[in-house]
Amino acid sequence: MVKGISRQVVVIDSPDQKLFEQAIFIVRNDAFREGVTARALVQEARRVARNCAGERKQEPLWNRFLPWITAFLGGGCVGVAWLLVTFFSL
């Protein structure tokens, strides 16, 4: 026998249903005592679901090329140091 507790939930349908159909939020028991309306609960649930959906910000282009730039600059510095040591040690 399962003994249960009555809980209120907010169910949000996913706008892109490739991976997820719905998000289910369990409402705290004291949420309505604090004067929160049902509309405010749904809006907050949508905001949280949207933020948790992993909307990625486009990273700057230079971040993708930074390892390559530093490798070439480091190699160039080593090359210049080698040339200086080679020519001035003669």
FENBELJO-V979325 format. One line per field, one symbol per residue. psi: psi as a letter, one per 40 degrees, with the letter a starting at -180 (. if undefined). burial: b if it has 16 or more other C-alpha atoms within 10 Angstrom, else e. A space follows every 50 residues. Layout:
psi: ???
burial: ???
This chain:
psi: hhhihhiiihhhihdhfddidihhhhhidedddeehiddddddddddddd deefhhihiiddddeddddddddddddddddddddddee.
burial: eeeeeeeeeeebebeeeeeeeeeebeeeeeeeeeeeeeeebbeebbeebe eeeeeeeeeeeeeeeeeeeeeeeeeeeeeeeeeeeeeeee
